[in-house]
Amino acid sequence: MNHRPSKPGTPVTGTPVTGTPVTGSTLALAPFDELRACVTGQLDTAARAWFDRALDEAAARPGLHGPISVWELRLAEAGRRCGPEHADAVRILILRAARAGEDTLIRVYRQGTAAERRAVLHALPHLVPGPDAVPIVEDALRTNDTRLVAAALGPYAARHLDAHNWRHGVLKCLFTGVPVDEVADLARRARADAELARMLGDYADERTAAGRPVPEDLYRVLALTEPAPGPEPASGRASGPATDVPTAPEPSPHPGTPSGKES
């Protein structure tokens, strides 16, 4: 799994470092107790009091109460109260305190701002064990908001997103300039993926024909699609053809990505 630090001082393991805001893919990996300790240690007195109160409110009244829950209002306030550099982590911790399941997370995502949607995407691997929240990952990949695209391709997508939409997500990164380091588990999912290699080649050909540079990240991903070297065939025995990889069921169309459509 690729976990590059988003800022100097953040280790590749996903563990926050005191004094460094927790951002990027680290948000989807850091244990809750470490995430809370990191955030709390960086807030001033007023912000820390607001944060503690917001967590207590979410824990006391989880779920939905009336048209909107108190803790949902706190999600909207997080950036103003705690600063934009801490808002994603604060929102994730409020969602966890509210014991938000897939239905709640989907509703918050649908109704939220781009910043709130990003926090929901980062929270998915922490709070949703199965594939029920995949529709909001697919929705984020249809946007041109690069921070949403990056958040959508975290560990949850690595585990649950089908091959068709995952490939288009990788192409979307190249198309919009999102570093492929943001794609969780890229090496494993790209390995021996001949269809992804074809799509990358088509996209590179299009860029070259248009006189535009090919992103360096494209060649990095293309190299990952090479099959792992297998064992040498036994002496005197010819090696047979490689076994085809089973194809996933036909998915729904995925607009908003560059060409390189799968046949």
N, C-alpha and C positions, 0 to 999 in steps of 0.2 A: 504494500500500500504506500502510495506516495504522500508524505507529509512534510512539506517544506514549511519552515517557519514564515509567517507573514511579516514579521518584523524581527530585527536582530534581538537575540536574547530569548526567543521562544524555541524550545527544543523540539526536535522532530518527533518525539514520543507522544506529543499532545499534552504534556503536563505544563500548566502555566508557570511562568516565572514571576515572582513577586516584583512589582514595579513596572510590568509590561502589560498593556491592555491585551486581553484575550480576543483574537480576531481570526478570521479565515477558517480553514479546516480544523484548527485546534478546538473551536467551539463544539464541534460534533464529536470530539474524542475525549475531552477532559472529563474526569469523574466529577460528579456534582459537588462533592465536599471540597475538592481542590478548586473548582471554578468559583464557588461561593467565597472561599477564603481569599482567593486572588482578587476578586471584585471588592469585597469588603475592605481589604487592606489598602485599596487605592481611592476610596471615596472619602470626601470630607465629612464632617460631623453631621451636617444637615442631610446630605445625600444618603449617608449610611442609615440615619434614622428613618428616612422615607423608605429605603429599600427593605429594612427589617419589617416595617409596618406592612408593606406591600406583600411580603412573603407570608406574614401572619394572617392577613386577610384572605389570601388565596388558599392557605391551608385550612382556615376555619370555614370557608364557604366555597368549596370547589364546585366545578360544574357550572350550570347556567341557572341564574336566579333572576327572573324577570326578563325584560328585553335585552339587558346586558348586565354582566356580572361586574362587581366592583373591581375584581382583579383584571378584567379586560380594560377598564379605564386606566389602570396602572400601566398596562402595556403601552398604551398611547402616550403616557407621560414620561416613560423611561428615559428617552433622550434628553428631555428638558431637565429632568430631576437629577440624573446621574451622569450626563454628558454623552455625546454621540459615540465616543470611543468605548464606552462600557455598556451601551444600550442593548446590543445583541445578547451579551451574556446575562444581563439583568432580566431581559424578557424570557430567555430560556429557563432561568431559575424560577421565575414566576409561573411559567407554564408547568414546570415540574411540581411546584408547590400546590398548584390547582389540580394536580393529577389529571391533566388533559389527555384524553384518549384520542383515537383517530378521528372520531366524529367532531369533537371539539376543535381539534387542530385544523381540520378541513374548514370548519365554519370560520374560525379566526383568520385563516389564510384568505378565504374568499372575501371577507369583510374588511381586511386590514390594509394598511398602507404598505408600500414597498418595503419599508424597514421592518414592519411587523411580519410580513410574509417571509422575509429573509430569516428572521429569528425562528419562525415555525419550521422552515426547511432545516435549519441547523439542529432543531430539537428532535426531529424525526427519529434518528438512530437511538436517541436516549429513551423515547417514549412510545414508539410504535414497533412492536416486534415483527409484525407481518407486513404483507404488501398492500394493505387497505388504503394507505395514503399515497400510493403511486400516482393517482390522477393529479395531485397538486404538484408533484415533481414534473410531470409531463407538461402541465400548464406553465410552470416557470421556464421550462426549456423552450417554450414558444415565444417568450418575450425577448426583447433586445436589451434588457437590463442586465448588464454583465455581472453585477453582484448577485442577482437572483440566479443566473445561470451557474455561477460558481458554487453557490450554496446548494443548488439542486443536485449537483454531481458529487455530493459527499458520500459517506459510507452507506447511507440508506439506499441511494440509487445503485451503488456498487453491489448491494445484496439483492435488490428486488426489481430494478428496472429491466425490461426485456431487451433483447439484443438489438432490435431495430431502433428503438428510441435511444438506447445508450449510444449506439454508433452515431446517430444524428446529433446527440449531445456533444460528442467529441468534435464533430464537424462544426457545430455551433461555436465551440470554444475557438477553433481556428479562424472562423469567419468573423467573430466579434472581438478577438484579441484577448480572450481569457487564457491565462497561462495553463497549459495542460497539467502542471503540478497541482492544480486545484481538483483534478479528477481523481477521486479515491479509487484505489486498487486498479489503477490503469494498466499496469504491467500484466496482471493476472487476466483481466478481461480482454485485453488486446491480443494476447498470445495466440498465435496460429489462426487469427481471424482473417480469413481470406477475403471475406466480403468487406470488412473495414479497409483492408489494404487496397481493394479495388476502388472504393469510394475516395480514399486519400489520393490515389493515383489520378482519378478523374478530376478531382479538385485542383491538384497540382498542374495538370494539363490545361485546365481552364485559366488558371492564373498566368501561366506562361504564355498561352496564346493571346491573352489580353495585355501582355507586356507588364504584368504586375509581379512583384516578388512573391515567392513561395515562403510562407512562415517557417522559420527554423523548427518550430515545434512539430510541424507536419512530418519532417524527416525523423524526428525522435519517436513519434508514435508509429510511423511506418516500420521502423526497425523493430519495434516491439511485436509487430504482427508476424514476425518470422517464427515458424514452428521451432519448438525446443529440439535440439539434436537428440535423436533416438539411439538406441543401442545398435551396434554393428550387427548385421545379419549373421546367422551361424554359417560356418564354413561350408561351402558347397550348396548352400540353399539361397535361392533368389529371393529378394525381398518383394513382398506384394505391394499393391497400391495402398495409399493411406486411406483410412476409414473416414467417410464423410462425417462432418459434425452435424448432428440433428438440427433442423431449423425450427425456430419458434413459431407458434401460431401467427397467422397474418394479423398484424397490429392495425390500429387506427392510423390514418394519415397524420403526419407530423409536420405541419407547415412551419415556415419561418427559418428553415435551415438552408444552407447552400445546396447546389445540385450534387449529384452523386447518388441518385435514388436507387434503391435496391430493386432488383427485378424479381 
